Amino acid sequence: MQFHQHAIPHWQPPFGYPDVLTTSEDITGIEVETLFRVFCLYTLIERPKITSGETFSLDSDSPIYLLRQESCTIFEDDDLFYNPYGMWNLVSHQGPEQTSALTCMMQQVLLTLLTYDMKMMKMY
C-alpha cells in the first residue's frame, strides 16, 4: 500500500478572500464586529481592488484604519483553518484626515446594513 504525503487536499476558504483581523487595541468588541461585518460584506458585494497601504473609515466620524495585507501566520499551512489568501490587518491609522473612494463606498455599505437591520428589528 502506498501513501502520498499530500493525499488530503488543503481545505480552501469558500469565498477565496483573505481573513480579517485587527491589532488595534483601542477598539471595543462591538466596534470590531461592526468593522469586520461591513468590511467583509463590502469585499463580497463590491469586489474592490484593494491594495495594502490604503486607508478607510466607516464614516467621517469613525476612526481611520490602514489596510495591511499579510500572510496567514496564526495557523500552520497544514491546518484546517489556514487561509492561503492571507489576512487583512486593519490597523488604527493616525494619519491625515482624508476621505477616499473606499471610505465613501464603505459608508454606502454601512447605510445599507443599518437599513436592513432596522427592517429586521421591526419584523420581530
C-alpha positions in Angstrom: 0.0 0.0 0.0 1.3 3.4 -0.9 0.6 6.6 0.9 1.1 10.0 -0.6 2.3 12.8 1.6 -0.4 15.2 0.3 -3.2 12.8 -0.2 -5.7 15.1 1.6 -6.1 18.4 -0.2 -5.9 21.6 1.8 -9.3 23.0 2.9 -10.0 26.1 0.8 -12.0 29.0 2.2 -15.4 29.1 0.4 -15.1 32.7 -0.9 -11.4 32.9 -1.9 -10.7 36.0 0.2 -8.2 36.9 2.9 -9.3 36.6 6.6 -9.7 39.8 8.6 -8.1 40.8 11.9 -7.2 43.9 13.8 -4.2 44.5 16.0 -5.7 47.8 17.2 -6.1 47.9 21.0 -8.3 51.0 21.3 -11.5 49.4 19.9 -14.4 47.7 21.6 -15.9 44.3 20.7 -19.0 45.9 19.2 -16.8 48.2 17.1 -14.7 45.2 15.9 -17.9 43.3 15.0 -19.3 46.3 13.0 -16.0 47.0 11.3 -15.5 43.3 10.3 -19.1 42.9 9.2 -19.1 46.0 7.0 -15.6 45.3 5.6 -16.3 41.7 4.7 -19.7 42.4 3.2 -18.2 45.2 1.2 -15.5 43.0 -0.2 -18.0 40.3 -1.1 -20.6 42.6 -2.7 -18.4 45.2 -4.4 -15.3 43.1 -5.1 -13.0 46.2 -4.9 -9.3 46.1 -5.9 -7.8 46.9 -2.5 -4.1 47.3 -2.1 -2.0 47.1 1.1 -1.5 50.6 2.5 -4.9 52.0 1.6 -6.9 53.7 4.4 -10.6 53.6 5.1 -13.2 54.5 7.6 -16.8 53.5 8.2 -17.8 57.2 8.0 -16.4 60.7 8.5 -16.8 60.5 12.3 -15.2 57.0 12.7 -11.5 56.1 13.1 -9.4 55.6 10.0 -7.8 52.2 9.5 -4.8 51.3 7.5 -5.2 48.0 5.5 -2.1 45.8 5.6 -2.2 42.6 3.6 -0.3 39.8 5.5 0.4 36.1 5.2 -1.7 33.8 7.3 0.6 33.3 10.3 -1.9 32.3 13.0 -2.3 28.7 11.6 0.2 26.4 10.1 -0.2 25.7 6.4 -1.4 22.2 7.0 -4.0 23.3 9.5 -7.7 23.1 8.5 -8.1 26.9 9.2 -5.1 28.1 7.3 -6.1 30.6 4.6 -3.8 30.6 1.6 -5.2 34.1 0.6 -3.7 35.6 3.7 -5.2 38.2 6.0 -6.2 41.9 6.0 -4.9 43.5 9.2 -7.0 46.6 10.0 -4.6 48.9 11.9 -5.6 52.2 13.6 -4.2 55.0 11.5 -3.3 58.4 12.9 -2.5 59.9 9.5 -4.1 63.0 8.0 -7.9 63.0 7.7 -8.9 62.1 4.2 -12.0 60.8 2.5 -11.1 58.2 -0.1 -13.4 56.5 -2.6 -13.1 53.4 -0.4 -14.4 55.4 2.6 -17.4 56.6 0.5 -18.2 53.1 -0.6 -17.9 51.8 3.0 -20.4 54.5 4.1 -22.9 53.2 1.5 -22.5 49.6 2.7 -22.9 50.7 6.3 -26.1 52.6 5.5 -27.5 49.6 3.6 -26.7 47.3 6.6 -28.2 49.7 9.1 -31.4 50.0 7.0 -31.6 46.2 6.7 -31.0 45.8 10.5 -33.8 48.3 11.2 -36.2 46.5 8.9 -35.4 43.1 10.5 -35.9 44.6 14.0 -39.4 45.7 13.0 -40.3 42.2 11.9 -39.7 40.8 15.4 
